[in-house]
Amino acid sequence: MPRKALQDGTEGVVKAQILIKNGVVHASVKRAELAMHEYSNE
């Protein structure tokens, strides 16, 4: 397997992992914001 293809594959995996982490963090923040809004409305 050519080194360039191997490098591109690894970069793709790393980018995917970062996107997944950002997605998870974003969802958690959204949930926390919603919870805070509900709490402040009471």
mmCIF file of the N, C-alpha and C atoms, coordinates in Angstrom:
data_MODEL
# 
_entry.id   MODEL 
# 
loop_
_atom_site.group_PDB 
_atom_site.id 
_atom_site.type_symbol 
_atom_site.label_atom_id 
_atom_site.label_alt_id 
_atom_site.label_comp_id 
_atom_site.label_asym_id 
_atom_site.label_entity_id 
_atom_site.label_seq_id 
_atom_site.pdbx_PDB_ins_code 
_atom_site.Cartn_x 
_atom_site.Cartn_y 
_atom_site.Cartn_z 
_atom_site.occupancy 
_atom_site.B_iso_or_equiv 
_atom_site.pdbx_formal_charge 
_atom_site.auth_seq_id 
_atom_site.auth_comp_id 
_atom_site.auth_asym_id 
_atom_site.auth_atom_id 
_atom_site.pdbx_PDB_model_num 
ATOM 1   N N  . MET A 1 1  ? 0.855   -1.195 0.000  1.00 0.00 ? 1  MET A N  1 
ATOM 2   C CA . MET A 1 1  ? 0.000   0.000  0.000  1.00 0.00 ? 1  MET A CA 1 
ATOM 3   C C  . MET A 1 1  ? 0.890   1.244  0.000  1.00 0.00 ? 1  MET A C  1 
ATOM 4   N N  . PRO A 1 2  ? 0.637   2.171  -0.912 1.00 0.00 ? 2  PRO A N  1 
ATOM 5   C CA . PRO A 1 2  ? 1.460   3.381  -0.968 1.00 0.00 ? 2  PRO A CA 1 
ATOM 6   C C  . PRO A 1 2  ? 1.349   4.184  0.327  1.00 0.00 ? 2  PRO A C  1 
ATOM 7   N N  . ARG A 1 3  ? 2.441   4.816  0.709  1.00 0.00 ? 3  ARG A N  1 
ATOM 8   C CA . ARG A 1 3  ? 2.481   5.574  1.962  1.00 0.00 ? 3  ARG A CA 1 
ATOM 9   C C  . ARG A 1 3  ? 1.452   6.712  1.948  1.00 0.00 ? 3  ARG A C  1 
ATOM 10  N N  . LYS A 1 4  ? 1.314   7.380  0.771  1.00 0.00 ? 4  LYS A N  1 
ATOM 11  C CA . LYS A 1 4  ? 0.376   8.508  0.668  1.00 0.00 ? 4  LYS A CA 1 
ATOM 12  C C  . LYS A 1 4  ? -1.052  8.045  0.967  1.00 0.00 ? 4  LYS A C  1 
ATOM 13  N N  . ALA A 1 5  ? -1.448  6.919  0.421  1.00 0.00 ? 5  ALA A N  1 
ATOM 14  C CA . ALA A 1 5  ? -2.800  6.403  0.649  1.00 0.00 ? 5  ALA A CA 1 
ATOM 15  C C  . ALA A 1 5  ? -2.990  6.079  2.124  1.00 0.00 ? 5  ALA A C  1 
ATOM 16  N N  . LEU A 1 6  ? -1.968  5.521  2.728  1.00 0.00 ? 6  LEU A N  1 
ATOM 17  C CA . LEU A 1 6  ? -2.028  5.171  4.149  1.00 0.00 ? 6  LEU A CA 1 
ATOM 18  C C  . LEU A 1 6  ? -2.188  6.431  4.987  1.00 0.00 ? 6  LEU A C  1 
ATOM 19  N N  . GLN A 1 7  ? -1.425  7.473  4.623  1.00 0.00 ? 7  GLN A N  1 
ATOM 20  C CA . GLN A 1 7  ? -1.499  8.749  5.349  1.00 0.00 ? 7  GLN A CA 1 
ATOM 21  C C  . GLN A 1 7  ? -2.888  9.374  5.190  1.00 0.00 ? 7  GLN A C  1 
ATOM 22  N N  . ASP A 1 8  ? -3.420  9.376  3.971  1.00 0.00 ? 8  ASP A N  1 
ATOM 23  C CA . ASP A 1 8  ? -4.745  9.939  3.720  1.00 0.00 ? 8  ASP A CA 1 
ATOM 24  C C  . ASP A 1 8  ? -5.801  9.182  4.518  1.00 0.00 ? 8  ASP A C  1 
ATOM 25  N N  . GLY A 1 9  ? -5.673  7.872  4.583  1.00 0.00 ? 9  GLY A N  1 
ATOM 26  C CA . GLY A 1 9  ? -6.622  7.057  5.335  1.00 0.00 ? 9  GLY A CA 1 
ATOM 27  C C  . GLY A 1 9  ? -6.589  7.403  6.808  1.00 0.00 ? 9  GLY A C  1 
ATOM 28  N N  . THR A 1 10 ? -5.382  7.556  7.366  1.00 0.00 ? 10 THR A N  1 
ATOM 29  C CA . THR A 1 10 ? -5.237  7.891  8.787  1.00 0.00 ? 10 THR A CA 1 
ATOM 30  C C  . THR A 1 10 ? -5.822  9.265  9.067  1.00 0.00 ? 10 THR A C  1 
ATOM 31  N N  . GLU A 1 11 ? -5.555  10.219 8.190  1.00 0.00 ? 11 GLU A N  1 
ATOM 32  C CA . GLU A 1 11 ? -6.088  11.572 8.378  1.00 0.00 ? 11 GLU A CA 1 
ATOM 33  C C  . GLU A 1 11 ? -7.605  11.555 8.337  1.00 0.00 ? 11 GLU A C  1 
ATOM 34  N N  . GLY A 1 12 ? -8.168  10.733 7.463  1.00 0.00 ? 12 GLY A N  1 
ATOM 35  C CA . GLY A 1 12 ? -9.621  10.629 7.361  1.00 0.00 ? 12 GLY A CA 1 
ATOM 36  C C  . GLY A 1 12 ? -10.218 10.106 8.657  1.00 0.00 ? 12 GLY A C  1 
ATOM 37  N N  . VAL A 1 13 ? -9.566  9.108  9.241  1.00 0.00 ? 13 VAL A N  1 
ATOM 38  C CA . VAL A 1 13 ? -10.049 8.531  10.500 1.00 0.00 ? 13 VAL A CA 1 
ATOM 39  C C  . VAL A 1 13 ? -9.972  9.564  11.617 1.00 0.00 ? 13 VAL A C  1 
ATOM 40  N N  . VAL A 1 14 ? -8.859  10.283 11.693 1.00 0.00 ? 14 VAL A N  1 
ATOM 41  C CA . VAL A 1 14 ? -8.673  11.293 12.736 1.00 0.00 ? 14 VAL A CA 1 
ATOM 42  C C  . VAL A 1 14 ? -9.729  12.384 12.594 1.00 0.00 ? 14 VAL A C  1 
ATOM 43  N N  . LYS A 1 15 ? -9.967  12.842 11.351 1.00 0.00 ? 15 LYS A N  1 
ATOM 44  C CA . LYS A 1 15 ? -10.975 13.881 11.122 1.00 0.00 ? 15 LYS A CA 1 
ATOM 45  C C  . LYS A 1 15 ? -12.354 13.384 11.536 1.00 0.00 ? 15 LYS A C  1 
ATOM 46  N N  . ALA A 1 16 ? -12.658 12.128 11.222 1.00 0.00 ? 16 ALA A N  1 
ATOM 47  C CA . ALA A 1 16 ? -13.956 11.554 11.581 1.00 0.00 ? 16 ALA A CA 1 
ATOM 48  C C  . ALA A 1 16 ? -14.101 11.519 13.100 1.00 0.00 ? 16 ALA A C  1 
ATOM 49  N N  . GLN A 1 17 ? -13.044 11.129 13.812 1.00 0.00 ? 17 GLN A N  1 
ATOM 50  C CA . GLN A 1 17 ? -13.083 11.069 15.276 1.00 0.00 ? 17 GLN A CA 1 
ATOM 51  C C  . GLN A 1 17 ? -13.312 12.454 15.866 1.00 0.00 ? 17 GLN A C  1 
ATOM 52  N N  . ILE A 1 18 ? -12.667 13.481 15.287 1.00 0.00 ? 18 ILE A N  1 
ATOM 53  C CA . ILE A 1 18 ? -12.836 14.850 15.774 1.00 0.00 ? 18 ILE A CA 1 
ATOM 54  C C  . ILE A 1 18 ? -14.277 15.295 15.550 1.00 0.00 ? 18 ILE A C  1 
ATOM 55  N N  . LEU A 1 19 ? -14.822 14.976 14.371 1.00 0.00 ? 19 LEU A N  1 
ATOM 56  C CA . LEU A 1 19 ? -16.205 15.351 14.074 1.00 0.00 ? 19 LEU A CA 1 
ATOM 57  C C  . LEU A 1 19 ? -17.155 14.686 15.052 1.00 0.00 ? 19 LEU A C  1 
ATOM 58  N N  . ILE A 1 20 ? -16.917 13.391 15.343 1.00 0.00 ? 20 ILE A N  1 
ATOM 59  C CA . ILE A 1 20 ? -17.777 12.662 16.285 1.00 0.00 ? 20 ILE A CA 1 
ATOM 60  C C  . ILE A 1 20 ? -17.685 13.302 17.666 1.00 0.00 ? 20 ILE A C  1 
ATOM 61  N N  . LYS A 1 21 ? -16.458 13.605 18.104 1.00 0.00 ? 21 LYS A N  1 
ATOM 62  C CA . LYS A 1 21 ? -16.275 14.230 19.425 1.00 0.00 ? 21 LYS A CA 1 
ATOM 63  C C  . LYS A 1 21 ? -16.983 15.579 19.469 1.00 0.00 ? 21 LYS A C  1 
ATOM 64  N N  . ASN A 1 22 ? -16.822 16.389 18.417 1.00 0.00 ? 22 ASN A N  1 
ATOM 65  C CA . ASN A 1 22 ? -17.483 17.693 18.368 1.00 0.00 ? 22 ASN A CA 1 
ATOM 66  C C  . ASN A 1 22 ? -18.994 17.521 18.398 1.00 0.00 ? 22 ASN A C  1 
ATOM 67  N N  . GLY A 1 23 ? -19.496 16.518 17.688 1.00 0.00 ? 23 GLY A N  1 
ATOM 68  C CA . GLY A 1 23 ? -20.930 16.261 17.672 1.00 0.00 ? 23 GLY A CA 1 
ATOM 69  C C  . GLY A 1 23 ? -21.432 15.893 19.052 1.00 0.00 ? 23 GLY A C  1 
ATOM 70  N N  . VAL A 1 24 ? -20.680 15.049 19.761 1.00 0.00 ? 24 VAL A N  1 
ATOM 71  C CA . VAL A 1 24 ? -21.075 14.623 21.105 1.00 0.00 ? 24 VAL A CA 1 
ATOM 72  C C  . VAL A 1 24 ? -21.046 15.811 22.056 1.00 0.00 ? 24 VAL A C  1 
ATOM 73  N N  . VAL A 1 25 ? -19.986 16.598 21.989 1.00 0.00 ? 25 VAL A N  1 
ATOM 74  C CA . VAL A 1 25 ? -19.857 17.771 22.862 1.00 0.00 ? 25 VAL A CA 1 
ATOM 75  C C  . VAL A 1 25 ? -21.000 18.738 22.572 1.00 0.00 ? 25 VAL A C  1 
ATOM 76  N N  . HIS A 1 26 ? -21.268 18.955 21.288 1.00 0.00 ? 26 HIS A N  1 
ATOM 77  C CA . HIS A 1 26 ? -22.326 19.892 20.889 1.00 0.00 ? 26 HIS A CA 1 
ATOM 78  C C  . HIS A 1 26 ? -23.669 19.429 21.453 1.00 0.00 ? 26 HIS A C  1 
ATOM 79  N N  . ALA A 1 27 ? -23.951 18.134 21.350 1.00 0.00 ? 27 ALA A N  1 
ATOM 80  C CA . ALA A 1 27 ? -25.219 17.591 21.856 1.00 0.00 ? 27 ALA A CA 1 
ATOM 81  C C  . ALA A 1 27 ? -25.306 17.777 23.365 1.00 0.00 ? 27 ALA A C  1 
ATOM 82  N N  . SER A 1 28 ? -24.216 17.553 24.075 1.00 0.00 ? 28 SER A N  1 
ATOM 83  C CA . SER A 1 28 ? -24.200 17.704 25.537 1.00 0.00 ? 28 SER A CA 1 
ATOM 84  C C  . SER A 1 28 ? -24.448 19.154 25.924 1.00 0.00 ? 28 SER A C  1 
ATOM 85  N N  . VAL A 1 29 ? -23.823 20.079 25.217 1.00 0.00 ? 29 VAL A N  1 
ATOM 86  C CA . VAL A 1 29 ? -23.993 21.504 25.506 1.00 0.00 ? 29 VAL A CA 1 
ATOM 87  C C  . VAL A 1 29 ? -25.437 21.906 25.254 1.00 0.00 ? 29 VAL A C  1 
ATOM 88  N N  . LYS A 1 30 ? -25.996 21.440 24.132 1.00 0.00 ? 30 LYS A N  1 
ATOM 89  C CA . LYS A 1 30 ? -27.387 21.753 23.812 1.00 0.00 ? 30 LYS A CA 1 
ATOM 90  C C  . LYS A 1 30 ? -28.305 21.258 24.926 1.00 0.00 ? 30 LYS A C  1 
ATOM 91  N N  . ARG A 1 31 ? -28.060 20.042 25.387 1.00 0.00 ? 31 ARG A N  1 
ATOM 92  C CA . ARG A 1 31 ? -28.893 19.447 26.434 1.00 0.00 ? 31 ARG A CA 1 
ATOM 93  C C  . ARG A 1 31 ? -28.769 20.263 27.717 1.00 0.00 ? 31 ARG A C  1 
ATOM 94  N N  . ALA A 1 32 ? -27.564 20.678 28.045 1.00 0.00 ? 32 ALA A N  1 
ATOM 95  C CA . ALA A 1 32 ? -27.328 21.465 29.257 1.00 0.00 ? 32 ALA A CA 1 
ATOM 96  C C  . ALA A 1 32 ? -28.040 22.816 29.137 1.00 0.00 ? 32 ALA A C  1 
ATOM 97  N N  . GLU A 1 33 ? -27.981 23.432 27.953 1.00 0.00 ? 33 GLU A N  1 
ATOM 98  C CA . GLU A 1 33 ? -28.649 24.716 27.741 1.00 0.00 ? 33 GLU A CA 1 
ATOM 99  C C  . GLU A 1 33 ? -30.154 24.562 27.907 1.00 0.00 ? 33 GLU A C  1 
ATOM 100 N N  . LEU A 1 34 ? -30.704 23.492 27.334 1.00 0.00 ? 34 LEU A N  1 
ATOM 101 C CA . LEU A 1 34 ? -32.145 23.252 27.448 1.00 0.00 ? 34 LEU A CA 1 
ATOM 102 C C  . LEU A 1 34 ? -32.527 23.060 28.911 1.00 0.00 ? 34 LEU A C  1 
ATOM 103 N N  . ALA A 1 35 ? -31.729 22.300 29.643 1.00 0.00 ? 35 ALA A N  1 
ATOM 104 C CA . ALA A 1 35 ? -32.003 22.043 31.057 1.00 0.00 ? 35 ALA A CA 1 
ATOM 105 C C  . ALA A 1 35 ? -31.961 23.367 31.845 1.00 0.00 ? 35 ALA A C  1 
ATOM 106 N N  . MET A 1 36 ? -31.020 24.231 31.517 1.00 0.00 ? 36 MET A N  1 
ATOM 107 C CA . MET A 1 36 ? -30.902 25.510 32.210 1.00 0.00 ? 36 MET A CA 1 
ATOM 108 C C  . MET A 1 36 ? -32.114 26.391 31.927 1.00 0.00 ? 36 MET A C  1 
ATOM 109 N N  . HIS A 1 37 ? -32.583 26.377 30.671 1.00 0.00 ? 37 HIS A N  1 
ATOM 110 C CA . HIS A 1 37 ? -33.754 27.176 30.305 1.00 0.00 ? 37 HIS A CA 1 
ATOM 111 C C  . HIS A 1 37 ? -34.975 26.689 31.080 1.00 0.00 ? 37 HIS A C  1 
ATOM 112 N N  . GLU A 1 38 ? -35.143 25.362 31.151 1.00 0.00 ? 38 GLU A N  1 
ATOM 113 C CA . GLU A 1 38 ? -36.282 24.798 31.888 1.00 0.00 ? 38 GLU A CA 1 
ATOM 114 C C  . GLU A 1 38 ? -36.195 25.179 33.355 1.00 0.00 ? 38 GLU A C  1 
ATOM 115 N N  . TYR A 1 39 ? -34.995 25.117 33.892 1.00 0.00 ? 39 TYR A N  1 
ATOM 116 C CA . TYR A 1 39 ? -34.787 25.426 35.309 1.00 0.00 ? 39 TYR A CA 1 
ATOM 117 C C  . TYR A 1 39 ? -35.087 26.908 35.594 1.00 0.00 ? 39 TYR A C  1 
ATOM 118 N N  . SER A 1 40 ? -34.652 27.785 34.711 1.00 0.00 ? 40 SER A N  1 
ATOM 119 C CA . SER A 1 40 ? -34.840 29.229 34.927 1.00 0.00 ? 40 SER A CA 1 
ATOM 120 C C  . SER A 1 40 ? -36.291 29.654 34.713 1.00 0.00 ? 40 SER A C  1 
ATOM 121 N N  . ASN A 1 41 ? -37.060 28.852 33.989 1.00 0.00 ? 41 ASN A N  1 
ATOM 122 C CA . ASN A 1 41 ? -38.474 29.183 33.749 1.00 0.00 ? 41 ASN A CA 1 
ATOM 123 C C  . ASN A 1 41 ? -39.338 28.896 34.960 1.00 0.00 ? 41 ASN A C  1 
ATOM 124 N N  . GLU A 1 42 ? -38.869 28.058 35.865 1.00 0.00 ? 42 GLU A N  1 
ATOM 125 C CA . GLU A 1 42 ? -39.681 27.679 37.031 1.00 0.00 ? 42 GLU A CA 1 
ATOM 126 C C  . GLU A 1 42 ? -39.776 28.794 38.036 1.00 0.00 ? 42 GLU A C  1 
# 
